[in-house]
């Protein structure tokens, strides 16, 4: 892998982690007697908004490249990641997948993702009423 691609993927991953950390820090927290932090909501573990961003982002990438879940599964298998098409469909439709799988999908799709895309999707999701 070219150094430029490696540094871009690393920068993208760091950016997502920083944005998520900023979001988590906005959540209310309280200290328990043992000084362990207990959150008042599950949003620090799972955020419906960020799951929506991941879902739309990955589906956009797949549409742009005319990729089916079977194609994506094949590409991931080429780098040693075994994910069935059905498993990928479920994870992407929920917008819930591990950081490693997210980076692997972006890598096998050779996709560049701009922060503005993430911000636009997040704003869209935040302003769209739930169905």
N, C-alpha and C positions, 0 to 999 in steps of 0.2 A: 504494500500500500504506500502511496506517495506521502511524503511528509506533510504536504499541504492538506491532503485529505484527512490524515490523522489529526492534525492540529484543528481542522475545522470541526471534525466530529467531537473532539475533546471540548472545544469552545462551546459547541451547541449543547452538549451534555451539562457542562458547568452552568450555562445560562439557564437551562430548565431547572436545575437544582437550586440556583439562586432565586429564581422567580417563585418556586415552590416554597423555599425557606421564607421569603418575604411574605407570602400568603399565610403561612403557618404562624408567623410572628404577629399577624393581625388578629388571630384568634385569641379569645380570652382564655387565660390559664389561671389555675390556682394551685398553691402548694399544699401538699398533704403533710401530715405530721412527720413522715419519714423524709421530707424534703424532695420526694419524687414529684415530678410534674404530672398533673392530671389535667387533661384538656376537658373543656366543657362541651365539646362536640366532636363528632367523628371526622370533621372536615380536615383535621391534620393527618388522618390516615387515608381518607378517601374524599376527594373533592369531585362532586358531580360536574362542576364547571371544567376542571382540568381534564377529567375523563372525556368530556365532550370535545375539548380541543384535540386531544390525542386521536379520538375516533375520526373526527373530520379531517384532521391533518393526514392521517394514514390513508383514509379513503380517497382523498384528493390525489395523493401520490399514486395510488393504484390506478385511478381513472386516467391520470395524465400519461401513465406508462402502459395503459391497457393491460393491466395485470389482474389475473384471477387469483383466488386464494390458493389454487393448485400451483400456479406459476410462482407465487411468493414462497410457498412451501418448498418447491423445488430449489429456488435460489438459496433459501436458508440452509437446505440440506447440503448444498455445495460448499458451505463454510463450516459444516459440522453441527448445525443446529437442527434437531429433528422436531418439527412441528407439523401436525396434520393440517390439511386445509380447514377442516371443521373446527379444530382447536384455535387456529388463527382467526377464523370468522368470529367465534365467540369472544375471544379476547379483544379484537379490534372493535366489534360492535358494542362491547361494554366500555371500551376505552381504558381498560385496566390490564396492564401488562408490565412486566419487570423492566427495569432500566436496561438490562443487557439485551433483552429481546427488542426493545424500542431502537436501540443503537444498531443492532444487527439488521433490522428491517431497513433503517435509513441507509446503512452501508450497502446492502445488496441492491437497493434501488438506486444507489448513486445519486441521491437527492440532496439538494441544497435547500435549507429551510431558513428563511429570514425571520428575524424577531418580529418584524411588522406583521407577518402572516400569523404568528402566534397571538400577538396583541389583537389583531382584527377578529380572529376566531373567538378569543376570550370575551371581547366586547360584544360580539354577536350573540354568544351563548348567554351572557349576563343580561342582555336586554330582550331576549326572546322568552316569552312566558312558557312555563312548563305545559306540556300537553296532558 
